[in-house]
Amino acid sequence: MNDSTKETLRDVIAMSVFGAIYAEAFQSFREQRTGPPDENWRIELALDAYDMADAMLVARTIREHNK
């Protein structure tokens, strides 16, 4: 495995929260009786997962700093 295909902690966190983000989006689609907003909806959900991963890593750094 080369460096470009290695999973980082950020990737692992993003993958772990993606399921919840995906489920929440589909629940919203059902409740509103609409489909996905556009053809890029999957990318937007993935970006949301990485945003959450970034926030979790920042929180981890703050927590470690405050110990």
C-alpha positions in Angstrom: 0.0 0.0 0.0 1.5 3.3 -1.0 1.1 6.6 0.9 -1.8 7.8 -1.3 -3.9 4.8 -0.4 -3.3 4.6 3.3 -6.2 5.3 5.5 -5.6 8.1 7.9 -7.3 8.7 11.3 -9.3 11.4 9.5 -10.5 8.8 6.9 -11.5 6.3 9.6 -13.5 8.9 11.5 -15.2 10.1 8.3 -16.1 6.6 7.4 -17.5 5.9 10.9 -19.8 9.0 10.9 -20.8 8.6 7.2 -23.5 6.0 7.9 -25.3 8.3 10.4 -25.1 11.3 8.0 -26.4 9.1 5.1 -29.3 7.8 7.2 -30.2 11.3 8.4 -30.3 12.6 4.8 -32.6 9.7 3.7 -34.9 10.3 6.7 -35.1 13.9 5.7 -35.9 13.0 2.0 -38.7 10.7 3.2 -40.2 13.2 5.6 -40.2 15.9 3.0 -41.3 13.5 0.3 -38.5 14.7 -1.9 -35.6 13.1 -3.5 -32.0 14.1 -3.3 -31.5 17.8 -4.1 -29.1 17.3 -7.0 -26.7 14.9 -8.6 -23.9 16.0 -6.2 -25.7 15.0 -3.0 -23.4 12.0 -2.3 -20.4 14.3 -2.5 -22.0 16.8 -0.2 -22.6 14.0 2.4 -19.1 12.8 2.1 -17.8 16.3 2.7 -20.0 16.6 5.7 -18.4 13.4 7.1 -14.9 14.9 6.6 -16.0 18.1 8.2 -17.1 16.2 11.3 -13.8 14.2 11.2 -11.9 17.5 11.2 -13.9 18.8 14.1 -13.3 15.7 16.1 -9.6 15.9 15.4 -9.5 19.5 16.6 -11.5 18.6 19.7 -9.0 15.8 20.4 -6.1 18.2 20.1 -7.8 20.7 22.4 -8.6 17.9 24.9 -5.0 16.7 24.9 -3.7 20.2 25.3 -5.9 20.8 28.3 -4.8 17.8 30.2 
